[in-house]
């Protein structure tokens, strides 16, 4: 969502019911918008027990040659593992490296559209 124009994000948030899945789920639309935009600015995202209490996830976008996000690479782990010192920093670096390799491969294989 963070890669869409701000008006698209506003429209989406204003037309959706935000469900609470856990006590950690962000349901305030202004707070959710702030988090989505912050994640977009740093180019990665973490979900900490927001969907399921026993799950923490981290993701990095996959981009085409025009820098458009077309997918994401992610992993999940128990929150207790994510809380260990250095784990998230290490995994984020590994995900960013993997995403970079995928991006490079995609750019090499994508046809350049003319016209």
Buried (B, 14 or more C-beta within 10 A) or exposed (E): BBBBEEEEBEEBBEEEEEEEEEEBBBEEBEEBBEBBEEBBEEBBBBBBBBBBEEBBBBBBBBBEBEEEBEEBBBBBBEBEEBEEEEBBEEBBEBBBEBBEEBBEEBBEEEEEEEE
